Amino acid sequence: MDKDNDAWWRIENIDDIDSPSLVIYTERVLANIRTAKGMVRDGAMLRPHVKTHKSREASLLQISEGINKFKCATIAEAEMLARAGANDVLLAYQPVGPKIRRLRTLTQKYPRTTFACLVDDISAAQSIAEAFANEIQPLRVFIDLDVGMNRTGILPGIAALQLYTACIAMQGLRPVGLHAYDGHIQDTDLSLRSQRCTSAFAAVHTMQEELARSGSGIPLVVAGGSPTFPVHARHGDVECSPGTFIYWDKSYLDALPDQTFLPAALVIARVISRPAPNVLCLDLGHKSVAAEKDIHHRVFFLNAAGAEALTQSEEHLLLKVIDSDVHAHVRFVRARHDCFRPPGRR
């Protein structure tokens, strides 16, 4: 693998690959996994999020590198990890309704994997506890703390401490830690990012100390995403949960220059029509590249850097090109997606 080769993305047998297709560069994936491991003081403090890749193969690559703790967003991802042989799986979600039963079924089906989930509400915790009350092992839970993302979680403080204590008393649950996702902190300036991250995390650390003093044990802390990974990695008592690092992407490549991860996944697309001299139509609809970003920041073309995306629908992407003869030499277009994963990047 040549990290400095500008044409690292070229594929010899491109005519054998259908489009649109996601292509993974395994050697670069392995390099990213090893870079992440090198950023933490202890490999046991790394708990990667799998929702970027959702892949058994990518999970097995991480397991082969000695990583055995993971975080996921869905029941399906949790089962994928269990089937891959992961030792420890945290569902970073508070299950409600049928999802509670599905999670219980997973714990019964895969007893060699230790599962956990998030809670931020007493009634939800009670429902989960009731479902697991007759199981051999109680379900481990982490209190989900809102440190500024304003999406899920309870504010650190008295109410969160009371919820943790209440979970201790519930048959079927075993509270083991705190979870804090700070995905809203994405400053390009590492010093500013570090300052904001440390400030947001202070209340979490205070809660950890208060629980330890109360005799509840020292709770584990799972924190961060890819942008704040370098900050949390400096703490020896935080399990870091970056996710995007495994494939990286264009937006993080530009926004986080302090991180040395490599782009390791691309989307192949082809020109399927030329509706106007300077307009190409590609088979790259938002079924293949999510419409999370605005149209001008949704894709970046490695072999047509000046191309401008105009519109996108389910199966098509219209592209304005600089000169009219681009169609003659662009037999296919590889587009790197700004966000290969669903909304809520880690």
Secondary structure as UniProt FT lines:
FT   TURN            3..4
FT   TURN            6..9
FT   TURN            12..13
FT   HELIX           14..16
FT   STRAND          21..24
FT   HELIX           26..39
FT   HELIX           43..45
FT   TURN            51..53
FT   HELIX           56..64
FT   TURN            65..66
FT   STRAND          69..72
FT   HELIX           75..84
FT   STRAND          88..91
FT   HELIX           98..109
FT   TURN            111..112
FT   STRAND          114..119
FT   HELIX           122..132
FT   TURN            133..134
FT   STRAND          139..145
FT   TURN            156..157
FT   HELIX           158..168
FT   TURN            171..172
FT   STRAND          173..180
FT   TURN            183..184
FT   HELIX           190..213
FT   TURN            214..215
FT   STRAND          220..223
FT   TURN            226..228
FT   HELIX           229..232
FT   TURN            233..234
FT   TURN            236..237
FT   STRAND          239..240
FT   HELIX           244..246
FT   HELIX           250..255
FT   TURN            257..258
FT   STRAND          265..269
FT   STRAND          271..276
FT   TURN            277..278
FT   STRAND          279..282
FT   TURN            286..288
FT   TURN            291..292
FT   HELIX           295..297
FT   STRAND          299..301
FT   TURN            302..303
FT   TURN            305..306
FT   STRAND          308..312
FT   STRAND          317..320
FT   TURN            324..325
FT   HELIX           326..329
FT   STRAND          333..337
//
